[in-house]
């Protein structure tokens, strides 16, 4: 029985040393710093535009909500009115619509039209 107990003590000691080795290795990994590289794009191919719908009616306490279809419709109508047939040829992507705001992406060349 004494031999079994001393064998269990040895097992406990070796298990403890393995755990402490693992925890010290994990601590080394977590303290490593990560280097990030940054770069600047001089002439990006797209421009991003933040739009907000302003209503001429008096505020009723509720904010007017729009969806992606309304954003597309309003922008297309405004471009057609401003630039005619050329305005309808300008393509844009609707990225996000939230409440009365929208975010769209246009080609950098077409940014001046917006």
RAKA-V351626 format. One record per helix or strand. SS is the DSSP state (H for helix, E for strand). FROM is the first residue (numbers start at 1). LEN is the number of residues. Records with the same first field share a line. If there is no record, write none. Layout:
BEGIN
SS=FROM-LEN, FROM-LEN
END
This chain:
BEGIN
H=2-29, 68-16, 85-4, 108-6
E=46-7, 92-7, 101-7
END
